[in-house]
Amino acid sequence: MAGMFTIGETHIRPGVYFNIDKEDKSAVVSAVDGVVGVLFRSDFGPVGKLVELNREDGYEGMFGTAQTTDALKEAFAGGAKTILAYRLGTQGECAKVPLKSSEDTELVTLKTLYPGDRKFSVTIRKKLSDDTMKQCIIYSGVDQVEKYEFPAGEKEASGLVEAVGRSQFFTAALASEADGILADVSQAVMEGGTNPVVTTQSYADGLAAVESSYFNTICVDTEEQAVHLLVQAFLARVSEAGQLGMAVIAEKKTVDLEDRIKHAADYNDAAVVYVVNANAIVDGAEYDGYQTAARIAGMVAAGSANTSLTHTVLDGFTELPSPMTPSEMNRAERKGGLVLSYNTDRQVWIDNAINTLVSPGGRQDEGWKKIRRVKARYELIYRMTKQAESLVGKVDNDKNGRATLVSQMNAVGTAMIDESKLCSCNVTENTKYMADADYAYFDVDVVDKDSLEHVYLMFRFRYSTES
């Protein structure tokens, strides 16, 4: 008769013993979705530094809503969970305001921590509920940005400096060694702030900053081809180091449609998605270029590799001012352009979720033309390489050690099959290139899954009314 056993237990009597447990997939590397790198301009915030923003906290508190911060807005609207935000530029000046005593002696210089021409104003007053304390309130327009409290009296200046020392946006310094009582002021304007200068090199610097972080997609706040080519070259370079991601780009409607179609074909790259007709009305505002690209970058990053963006409606997109004709759409998609069109309910959707790959290279098949399949393949490579990395130096290069690696790699493939991202996946040790010393070769045989996107209905009608 059978009996139960626990792991590690041995029984004296011969027989069959069983154990019941759940399948443990906790050790299998999982997917990382929803990470978008965004290069943009702003009137405030850290410059030339990569800042990780999450969806819950947003971006407005750090960077505001001016200039091209709408690229951040659209990436989040597309579904991004994490944005690797890089404010472009160099130089620029910080705004400042002198705070004086009632005798007009300057006591404190209050200054923005970051350069930019965003308008801030400062109010110094006694605390209404406690006249032993004073307050310094900083506004951006009518919105309160920060508020500090410090003891009233002969050491107000040093007290304010100490309080501002905890700020993430401003700095304060004594104008001289003298301390003193600050005069009350209302809405004193911080002046002299200027925005950083942005050049093509700024984008190159931003791409270099993103390189050290994992991302699914990347987008930029410009329609300039020179910058787009920089992005393509960047993706090609980092892919050699195992960083696999896609870029989404677009040009303005002022570029002739035929030129846009040609530009899409010129990229011929599975890692580059080119939105051919990025001009749209979104929540009452007109987008034309990078904003639409940022929205789709968020969608590509956030979407699971078991779904396609083909015929996915873009929320808030209400109109295409210059909709493409069916013949134009066919021509654009044959050249690798991602096209926006209307569905039968006149909603704006992605007509065909493809990238710019037109002529697959010697090591590529037709699957590399589809965003879904590229994402699934990138995900498989990421998960398997990370799983294998966990074993480097930890197992022997013998039959048992290599079998351990094969088993764990197959576990990744099985997980992705269960997630409806692959049809099949089988990892085996290579039989042509034999293992030796500290190296070994493995084959990964994969059939990745696609979506049903072309439905052909064959109607057969009969003239006779007799069944």
Residue pairs with C-beta under 8 A, 6 or more apart in sequence:
1 15
2 15
2 16
2 17
2 18
3 11
3 15
3 16
3 17
3 18
4 17
4 18
4 19
4 20
5 11
5 17
5 18
5 19
6 19
7 19
11 17
25 411
25 415
27 408
27 411
28 383
28 387
28 408
28 411
28 412
28 415
29 382
29 383
29 384
29 386
29 387
29 390
29 412
30 383
30 415
31 304
31 305
31 379
31 382
31 383
31 419
32 214
32 216
32 382
33 81
33 216
33 301
33 302
33 303
33 304
34 79
34 80
34 81
34 82
34 216
34 301
34 302
35 80
35 81
35 82
35 83
35 84
35 213
35 214
35 215
35 216
35 217
35 301
36 75
36 78
36 80
36 82
36 83
36 84
36 215
36 216
36 217
36 218
36 219
36 294
36 297
36 298
36 301
37 83
37 84
37 86
37 210
37 213
37 215
37 217
37 218
37 219
37 245
38 71
38 72
38 75
38 83
38 84
38 85
38 86
38 218
38 219
38 220
38 221
38 294
38 297
39 86
39 88
39 203
39 206
39 207
39 210
39 218
39 219
39 220
39 221
40 63
40 67
40 68
40 69
40 71
40 72
40 85
40 86
40 87
40 88
40 220
40 221
41 67
41 68
41 69
41 87
41 88
41 89
41 195
41 196
41 198
41 221
42 63
42 64
42 66
42 67
42 68
42 69
42 87
42 116
43 64
43 66
43 67
43 116
43 117
43 118
43 193
43 195
44 63
44 64
44 66
44 112
44 114
44 116
44 118
44 169
45 51
45 62
45 63
45 64
45 87
45 114
45 116
46 62
46 87
46 114
47 87
47 88
47 89
47 90
47 92
47 114
47 115
47 196
48 86
48 87
48 88
48 89
48 90
48 196
48 202
48 205
48 206
48 209
49 86
49 87
49 209
50 84
50 85
50 86
50 209
50 210
50 212
50 213
51 62
51 84
51 85
51 86
51 87
52 82
52 83
52 84
52 85
52 213
53 59
53 62
53 72
53 82
53 83
53 85
54 81
54 82
54 83
55 76
55 80
55 81
55 82
58 76
59 69
59 72
59 73
59 76
59 83
59 85
60 69
62 85
63 69
63 72
63 85
63 87
64 118
64 140
65 73
66 118
67 195
68 221
68 290
70 291
70 294
71 219
71 220
71 221
71 290
71 291
71 294
72 83
72 85
72 294
73 294
74 291
74 292
74 294
74 295
74 298
75 83
75 219
75 294
75 295
75 297
75 298
75 301
76 83
76 298
77 295
77 298
77 315
77 316
78 294
78 295
78 296
78 297
78 298
78 299
78 300
78 301
78 302
79 298
79 299
79 301
79 302
79 303
80 297
80 298
80 301
80 302
81 302
84 210
84 213
84 215
86 206
86 209
86 210
87 196
88 196
88 198
88 202
88 203
88 205
88 206
88 221
89 195
89 196
89 197
89 198
89 202
90 196
90 197
90 199
90 202
91 115
91 196
91 197
92 115
92 116
92 193
92 194
92 195
92 196
92 197
93 115
93 192
93 193
93 194
94 111
94 112
94 113
94 114
94 115
94 116
94 192
94 193
95 111
95 112
95 116
95 117
95 118
95 120
95 190
95 191
95 192
95 193
96 109
96 110
96 111
96 112
96 190
96 191
96 192
97 109
97 110
97 122
97 188
97 189
97 190
97 191
98 106
98 108
98 109
98 110
98 175
99 106
99 107
99 108
99 109
99 110
99 122
99 124
99 157
99 160
99 182
99 183
99 185
99 188
100 106
100 107
100 182
100 183
101 107
101 180
101 181
101 182
101 183
102 181
102 183
105 178
105 180
106 175
106 176
107 156
107 157
107 174
107 175
107 176
107 178
107 179
107 180
107 182
108 157
108 160
108 161
108 172
108 173
108 174
108 175
108 182
109 172
109 173
109 175
110 122
110 136
110 138
110 164
110 170
110 171
110 172
110 190
111 170
111 171
111 172
111 173
111 190
112 118
112 120
112 169
112 170
112 171
112 190
112 193
113 167
113 168
113 169
113 170
113 171
114 169
115 193
115 194
115 195
115 196
116 193
116 194
116 195
116 196
117 193
117 194
117 195
118 140
118 193
119 140
119 141
119 189
119 190
120 138
120 139
120 140
120 145
120 189
120 190
121 138
121 139
121 187
121 188
121 189
121 190
122 136
122 137
122 138
122 139
122 185
122 187
122 188
122 189
122 190
123 135
123 136
123 137
123 138
123 139
123 185
123 186
123 187
123 188
124 134
124 135
124 136
124 182
124 183
124 184
124 185
124 188
125 134
125 135
125 137
125 184
125 186
126 133
126 134
126 135
126 152
126 184
127 133
127 134
127 135
127 149
131 152
132 151
132 152
133 149
133 150
133 151
133 152
134 149
134 150
134 151
134 152
134 156
134 159
134 160
134 182
135 147
135 148
135 149
136 147
136 148
136 150
136 160
136 163
136 164
137 144
137 146
137 147
138 144
138 145
138 146
138 147
138 169
138 170
139 145
139 187
145 169
146 167
146 169
146 170
148 160
148 163
148 164
148 166
148 167
149 163
150 156
150 159
150 160
150 162
150 163
151 159
152 181
153 181
154 179
154 180
154 181
155 179
156 179
156 180
156 181
156 182
157 174
157 178
157 179
157 180
157 181
157 182
158 174
158 179
160 172
160 182
161 172
161 173
161 174
163 172
164 170
164 171
164 172
165 171
165 172
196 202
200 224
200 226
200 227
200 230
203 220
203 222
203 227
203 230
203 231
204 230
206 220
207 218
207 230
207 231
207 234
210 218
211 234
211 238
211 243
214 243
214 382
215 243
215 245
215 301
216 245
216 246
216 300
216 301
216 375
217 245
217 246
217 247
217 248
217 297
217 298
217 300
217 301
218 231
218 235
218 245
218 246
218 247
218 248
218 297
219 247
219 248
219 249
219 290
219 293
219 294
219 297
220 227
220 228
220 231
220 249
220 290
221 290
221 294
222 289
222 290
223 249
223 250
223 251
223 252
223 255
223 289
223 290
225 251
225 263
228 247
228 249
231 247
231 249
231 272
232 247
232 267
232 269
232 271
232 272
235 245
235 246
235 247
235 269
235 271
235 272
236 269
236 271
238 245
239 271
242 381
242 385
244 271
244 378
244 381
244 382
245 271
245 378
246 271
246 272
246 273
246 300
246 355
246 371
246 374
246 375
246 378
247 271
247 272
247 273
247 297
248 273
248 275
248 293
248 294
248 296
248 297
248 300
249 272
249 273
249 274
249 275
249 293
250 274
250 275
250 276
250 278
250 289
250 290
250 292
250 293
251 260
251 263
251 278
251 289
252 278
252 279
252 288
252 289
253 277
253 278
253 279
253 288
253 321
253 322
255 263
257 276
257 277
257 324
257 328
257 332
260 274
260 276
260 277
260 332
260 337
261 276
261 331
261 332
261 335
261 337
262 335
263 274
264 274
264 276
264 332
264 335
264 336
264 337
264 356
265 335
265 336
265 337
265 356
265 358
267 274
267 336
267 356
268 336
268 356
268 357
268 358
268 359
269 355
269 356
269 357
270 355
270 356
270 357
270 364
270 368
270 369
270 374
271 355
271 374
272 355
272 356
273 296
273 297
273 300
273 338
273 354
273 355
273 356
273 371
274 336
274 337
274 338
274 355
274 356
275 292
275 293
275 296
275 337
275 338
275 340
276 324
276 332
276 337
276 338
276 339
277 320
277 322
277 323
277 324
277 332
277 339
277 340
278 287
278 288
278 289
278 290
278 291
278 292
278 293
278 340
279 286
279 287
279 288
279 289
279 292
279 320
279 321
279 322
280 286
280 287
280 288
280 292
280 314
280 317
280 319
280 320
280 321
280 340
280 348
281 287
281 317
281 318
281 319
281 320
281 321
282 291
282 292
282 295
282 314
282 316
282 317
282 318
283 316
283 318
286 321
292 340
295 314
296 309
296 314
296 338
296 350
299 309
299 312
299 314
300 309
300 371
300 375
303 309
303 372
303 375
304 419
304 421
305 372
305 375
305 376
305 379
305 416
305 419
305 421
306 376
306 419
306 420
306 421
306 449
307 372
307 451
308 353
308 370
308 371
308 372
308 450
308 451
308 453
309 350
309 353
309 371
309 372
310 350
310 351
310 352
310 353
310 451
310 453
311 343
311 349
311 350
311 351
311 453
312 349
312 350
312 353
313 343
313 347
313 348
313 349
314 340
314 348
314 349
314 350
317 340
317 347
317 348
318 348
319 348
320 340
320 341
320 342
320 348
323 341
323 342
324 332
324 339
324 341
329 339
329 341
329 351
332 339
333 339
333 351
333 352
333 354
334 358
335 358
336 354
336 355
336 356
336 357
336 358
336 369
337 354
337 356
338 350
338 351
338 352
338 353
338 354
338 355
339 350
339 351
339 352
340 348
340 349
340 350
340 351
341 348
341 349
341 351
342 348
342 349
343 349
352 453
353 370
353 371
353 372
354 369
354 370
354 371
355 368
355 369
355 370
355 371
355 374
357 364
357 368
357 369
358 369
360 366
360 368
360 369
367 373
367 374
367 377
367 448
367 450
368 374
368 377
370 450
372 450
372 451
373 448
373 450
376 416
376 421
376 422
376 448
376 449
377 446
377 448
379 416
379 421
380 412
380 413
380 416
380 421
380 422
380 425
380 444
380 446
380 448
383 412
383 415
383 416
384 409
384 412
384 413
384 427
384 444
387 408
387 409
387 411
387 412
388 405
388 408
388 409
390 408
391 404
391 405
391 408
395 401
395 402
395 404
395 405
397 435
397 437
397 438
397 439
397 440
402 429
402 435
402 440
402 442
405 440
405 442
406 427
406 428
406 429
406 442
409 427
409 442
409 444
410 425
410 426
410 427
412 425
413 422
413 424
413 425
413 426
413 427
413 444
413 446
414 425
416 422
416 425
417 423
417 424
417 425
420 449
421 448
421 449
422 446
422 447
422 448
422 449
423 447
423 448
423 449
424 445
424 446
424 447
425 444
425 445
425 446
425 447
426 444
426 445
427 442
427 443
427 444
427 445
428 442
428 443
428 445
429 435
429 440
429 441
429 442
429 443
430 440
430 441
430 442
430 443
432 441
433 441
434 441
435 441
